[in-house]
Amino acid sequence: MCLATRVQDLQPSLTLKLAQLANEAKSAGKKIISFGIGEPDFDTPGHIVQAAIEALQQGKTRYTATSGIPELKEALVRKFATENELTYTPQQVTVTVGAKHALYNIFQVLLNPGDEVVVLAPYWVSYPEQIKLAGGKVAVVQTKEDNNFKVTPQELRAAIAPQTKVFLINSPVNPTGAVYTKSELLTLAKVCLEHNLIIVTDEIYEHFTYDGAEHVSMASLGQEFYERTVVINGLSKAYAMTGWRIGYAAGPVSLIKAMNDLACHSTSCCTAMAQYAAVVALLGSQEPVREMKNAFQSRRNYMFEHLQSLRGVKYNTPLGAFYVYLNIKEILARKGYSTAAEFCEKLLEQEGIVVIPGEIFGTPGYVRLSYAVSHDDLQEGLKKIEKFITN
């Protein structure tokens, strides 16, 4: 059977290969500790779960408007106003099946064949594939480790071509944990304004910042930037709701309407009871979010204490998200591994530890570790990584 070119060109996932190897090891009775998965290890807070139960009991199980129930859109409008200094109307907000769905839809409605999107490496694995599926082209900027993997205005300007249409930025950044300051974002936004670029900003990790770092939305930097920016976010990370699949986007009415028109022919709407639970998540107590943030910061600090003693490991201190991005080029050379992917396979095979190779983020020679794991697994896993590296 002949498949469409758009899916034939999709890059296979190295993480799937690691997942398969990990499942095989588990089936053989081996303990596996994963530093790979990008989701909180906490349960969804009880008051959110209860809201979903009550919605089910009240028969709120039918189709909703494609853009989301009015209560949720109003809650999102309030969230933007109180947390991000952004003023939106409900018509400027749409609810999606996770933040990934919001990103997919915005590229589908923005890009014509040949339009370019500037993407910063290291990047989240789905960015390039979603852009290609929309017929766009990816213009990758390789950010520098000595600049904490942040793009400079000069680097951004050099990547812009006549066919460039969109600048995509993620802060806090997956996989590096970098957080852009307000002044850094402003200089980048001015470059986008000069070249008439649309800005897509992925802010899914906004609530997890550390050591005094603060999340700033590019859309809040001024009216001229607000008018050309689409904000992408979701409840998956902050509220430990990865499986609930509630994301959202906010931006110009014309773009949001186009996203809704597209969604009505694909997903129709998000799950009704999950939307009612999301209202309670946004308007209810935010203490569970603060507790998760504090736990992640404690785990991050514990991880640093142990990584500092490992010969051949380099890293920048992440100020956001829940990942640390390790430069292991010296280790690869010393142990004779040709790629970080090979390193990850051997680490899994010998020690039962899952980490993610930098190749999937566009930067060979690195690995990503998530500290969204229990303290016990963190302690045991780091000891095994140290044993593997030093032997």
C-alpha positions in Angstrom: 0.0 0.0 0.0 1.4 3.4 -1.0 1.4 5.9 1.9 1.2 9.6 1.5 4.5 11.4 1.2 3.8 13.5 4.2 4.0 10.5 6.5 6.7 8.7 4.6 9.0 11.7 5.4 8.3 11.6 9.2 11.4 10.8 11.2 11.2 7.6 13.3 11.4 8.2 17.0 14.6 7.1 18.9 12.5 7.2 22.0 10.2 4.4 20.7 13.3 2.2 20.2 14.3 2.9 23.8 10.8 2.3 25.0 10.7 -1.1 23.3 14.0 -2.1 24.8 12.8 -0.9 28.3 9.6 -2.9 28.0 11.5 -6.0 27.0 13.8 -5.6 30.0 10.8 -5.2 32.3 9.2 -8.3 30.9 12.4 -10.1 31.7 12.0 -9.0 35.3 14.6 -6.2 35.3 13.9 -3.0 37.2 13.8 0.0 34.9 14.2 3.6 36.1 13.2 6.2 33.6 14.6 9.7 33.5 13.0 10.0 30.1 9.3 10.8 30.3 8.2 14.4 30.1 5.4 14.5 32.7 5.0 15.1 36.4 5.0 12.0 38.5 2.3 13.4 40.7 -1.4 12.4 40.6 -3.9 15.0 39.4 -5.0 17.0 42.4 -8.1 15.5 44.1 -10.4 18.6 43.7 -9.8 18.5 39.9 -10.6 14.8 39.8 -13.8 15.4 41.8 -14.9 18.1 39.4 -14.7 15.5 36.6 -16.7 13.0 38.6 -19.4 15.5 39.3 -19.5 16.5 35.6 -20.1 12.9 34.7 -22.8 12.5 37.4 -24.5 15.6 36.1 -24.6 14.2 32.5 -22.1 16.6 31.1 -20.9 14.0 28.6 -22.1 15.4 25.3 -20.4 17.4 22.5 -19.3 20.9 23.4 -18.5 23.9 21.2 -15.3 23.2 19.2 -13.5 26.1 20.8 -14.4 24.9 24.4 -17.2 25.4 26.9 -17.8 29.1 27.9 -16.8 28.5 31.5 -13.4 27.3 30.5 -12.8 30.0 28.0 -13.7 32.6 30.6 -11.4 30.9 33.1 -8.6 31.1 30.6 -9.3 34.8 29.9 -9.0 35.4 33.7 -5.8 33.3 33.9 -4.1 35.3 31.1 -5.1 38.6 32.8 -3.9 37.7 36.3 -0.8 35.6 35.5 0.5 37.0 32.2 -0.7 40.6 32.0 -2.6 39.7 28.8 -6.1 40.9 27.8 -8.0 38.5 25.6 -11.7 38.0 24.8 -13.2 34.5 24.7 -13.2 34.8 20.9 -9.4 35.0 21.0 -9.1 31.7 23.0 -9.6 28.1 21.8 -9.4 24.9 23.8 -7.5 22.0 22.2 -6.8 18.3 22.7 -3.5 19.1 24.5 -0.9 21.8 23.7 0.5 19.5 21.0 -2.9 19.7 19.2 -2.8 23.5 19.5 0.7 23.6 17.9 -0.4 21.2 15.1 -3.4 23.3 14.3 -1.6 26.6 14.2 0.9 25.3 11.8 -1.8 23.8 9.6 -3.7 27.2 9.4 -0.6 29.4 9.0 1.7 27.6 6.6 1.6 27.3 2.8 4.0 25.0 1.0 7.5 26.4 1.3 6.8 28.8 4.2 9.6 28.6 6.7 9.5 28.5 10.5 12.6 29.4 12.5 13.1 26.6 15.1 15.8 26.8 17.8 17.9 23.7 18.6 17.8 22.0 21.0 14.1 21.7 20.2 11.2 19.6 21.3 11.0 16.6 19.0 7.6 17.3 17.5 8.2 20.8 16.3 10.0 19.9 13.0 7.6 17.1 12.2 4.5 19.2 12.7 5.9 21.9 10.5 6.7 19.5 7.7 3.3 17.9 8.0 1.8 21.4 7.3 3.9 21.7 4.2 6.4 24.1 5.8 10.1 24.1 6.0 12.2 24.2 9.1 15.0 26.7 9.5 17.0 25.5 12.4 19.2 27.8 14.5 21.8 25.9 16.5 22.0 27.8 19.7 25.3 27.8 21.7 25.9 26.0 25.0 28.1 28.9 26.2 25.0 31.1 25.8 22.9 28.7 27.8 21.3 27.5 24.5 19.5 30.8 24.0 19.3 32.4 20.6 20.7 35.9 20.1 19.1 38.6 18.0 22.0 38.3 15.5 21.5 34.6 15.2 17.8 35.0 14.6 18.2 37.7 12.1 20.8 35.6 10.1 18.2 32.7 9.9 15.5 34.8 8.4 14.9 34.5 4.6 12.3 35.9 2.3 10.2 32.8 2.8 10.3 32.9 6.6 6.9 33.4 8.1 7.0 32.2 11.7 9.4 32.4 14.7 8.8 29.6 17.2 10.0 30.0 20.7 9.7 27.8 23.8 10.4 29.2 27.3 11.0 27.6 29.7 12.8 25.4 27.2 12.4 21.7 26.7 15.0 20.1 26.8 17.5 22.5 28.3 15.5 24.2 31.0 16.6 27.7 29.9 14.4 30.6 30.6 14.4 33.8 28.5 14.5 37.1 30.4 12.1 39.9 29.5 14.9 41.9 27.9 16.1 38.9 25.8 12.5 38.3 24.6 12.1 42.0 23.7 15.2 42.0 21.5 14.0 38.9 19.7 10.5 40.3 19.3 11.8 43.5 17.7 13.6 41.3 15.1 10.3 39.6 14.4 8.6 42.9 14.0 11.3 44.2 11.6 10.7 41.1 9.4 6.9 40.9 9.8 7.1 37.5 11.4 4.3 35.7 13.2 5.4 34.6 16.7 4.3 31.3 18.1 5.3 30.9 21.8 5.1 27.6 23.6 4.6 28.3 27.3 3.7 24.9 28.6 6.3 25.0 31.4 5.6 28.5 32.6 4.8 27.6 36.2 8.1 25.8 36.8 10.9 28.4 37.2 13.6 28.4 39.8 16.3 30.6 41.5 14.4 33.8 40.9 13.8 33.3 37.2 10.4 34.5 36.0 8.3 33.5 33.0 7.4 36.3 30.6 5.1 35.9 27.7 6.3 37.5 24.4 2.7 38.6 23.8 2.9 40.9 26.9 5.8 43.0 25.6 3.7 45.6 23.8 0.7 45.9 21.5 2.7 45.5 18.3 3.9 42.1 19.6 0.6 41.1 21.1 -1.1 41.5 17.6 1.3 39.0 15.9 1.7 36.4 18.7 -0.1 33.1 19.3 0.4 31.8 22.8 0.3 28.0 23.2 -0.2 26.4 26.6 -2.0 23.6 28.4 -2.8 22.1 31.8 -0.7 18.9 31.4 2.4 20.0 33.2 1.3 22.5 35.8 -1.7 20.4 37.0 -0.4 16.9 36.4 -3.1 16.4 33.8 -1.1 14.9 30.9 -3.7 12.2 30.2 -6.6 14.6 30.3 -5.5 16.3 27.1 -6.5 19.9 27.7 -4.5 22.5 25.9 -5.3 26.0 24.6 -4.2 28.8 22.3 -4.8 32.5 22.4 -4.1 35.1 19.7 -5.7 37.2 16.9 -9.3 36.4 16.2 -8.7 35.4 12.6 -6.1 32.8 13.5 -8.2 31.4 16.4 -11.2 31.1 14.1 -9.2 29.3 11.5 -8.0 26.8 14.2 -11.6 26.2 15.3 -12.7 25.7 11.7 -10.0 23.1 11.3 -10.7 21.4 14.6 -14.4 21.0 13.8 -13.4 18.7 11.0 -11.0 16.6 13.0 -11.5 16.4 16.8 -14.9 18.2 16.9 -14.2 19.2 20.6 -12.3 18.3 23.7 -13.6 15.7 26.2 -16.5 17.4 28.0 -15.8 16.3 31.6 -12.1 17.1 31.2 -13.1 20.7 30.3 -15.2 21.1 33.4 -12.3 19.7 35.5 -10.0 22.2 33.8 -12.2 25.1 35.0 -11.7 24.0 38.6 -8.0 23.5 38.0 -7.6 27.1 36.8 -10.0 28.8 39.3 -9.4 26.6 42.4 -6.5 26.3 44.8 -3.0 26.7 43.1 -1.3 25.2 46.1 -0.7 21.8 44.3 1.2 23.7 41.6 3.4 25.3 44.1 4.0 22.0 45.9 5.1 20.4 42.6 7.4 23.3 41.8 9.1 23.1 45.2 9.5 19.3 44.8 11.0 19.7 41.3 13.4 22.3 42.6 14.5 20.1 45.5 15.1 17.2 43.1 16.9 19.4 40.6 19.3 20.5 43.4 19.9 16.9 44.5 20.6 15.9 40.9 23.2 18.7 40.6 25.0 17.6 43.8 25.6 14.2 42.2 26.3 15.3 38.6 29.0 17.7 39.7 31.3 14.8 40.7 31.0 13.0 37.3 34.1 13.3 35.1 33.3 14.3 31.6 29.8 15.6 32.2 29.0 19.3 31.5 25.7 21.1 31.9 24.1 24.5 32.3 21.9 25.1 35.3 18.3 24.8 34.2 16.1 27.6 35.5 12.9 26.1 34.3 10.9 23.0 33.3 12.1 19.7 34.9 15.0 18.6 32.7 18.8 18.9 32.8 20.6 18.7 29.5 24.0 16.9 29.7 27.0 17.4 27.4 28.5 13.9 27.3 30.8 14.3 24.3 33.9 13.6 26.4 32.3 10.4 27.8 31.3 9.3 24.3 34.9 9.7 23.1 36.4 8.0 26.2 34.0 5.0 26.1 34.1 4.7 22.3 30.4 5.4 21.6 29.7 7.0 18.2 26.4 8.6 19.3 24.4 9.6 22.3 21.8 7.2 21.1 24.3 4.3 21.4 25.2 5.5 24.9 21.5 5.5 25.9 21.0 2.0 24.6 24.0 0.7 26.5 23.0 2.5 29.7 19.5 0.9 29.4 21.0 -2.6 28.6 23.6 -2.6 31.4 22.0 -0.6 34.2 18.2 -0.4 33.4 18.3 3.4 33.2 16.3 5.4 30.5 17.6 8.8 29.4 16.9 10.5 26.1 19.5 11.1 23.4 20.2 14.6 22.1 19.9 13.5 18.5 16.1 13.8 18.7 16.4 17.4 19.9 18.7 18.3 17.1 21.9 18.3 19.1 24.1 15.1 19.0 26.4 14.5 21.9 23.9 15.4 24.6 21.3 13.5 26.8 18.3 14.8 28.6 17.4 13.7 32.1 14.0 14.5 33.7 13.9 15.0 37.4 10.1 14.5 37.5 10.8 11.2 39.2 10.5 10.1 42.8 13.4 10.8 45.2 14.2 7.1 45.6 14.4 6.5 41.8 16.5 9.7 41.5 18.9 8.5 44.1 19.2 4.9 42.8 19.3 6.0 39.1 22.0 8.6 39.6 24.2 6.0 41.3 23.8 3.6 38.4 24.6 6.3 35.9 27.7 7.1 37.8 28.7 3.5 37.9 28.1 3.2 34.1 30.1 6.3 33.3 33.1 5.5 35.6 33.5 1.8 34.7 
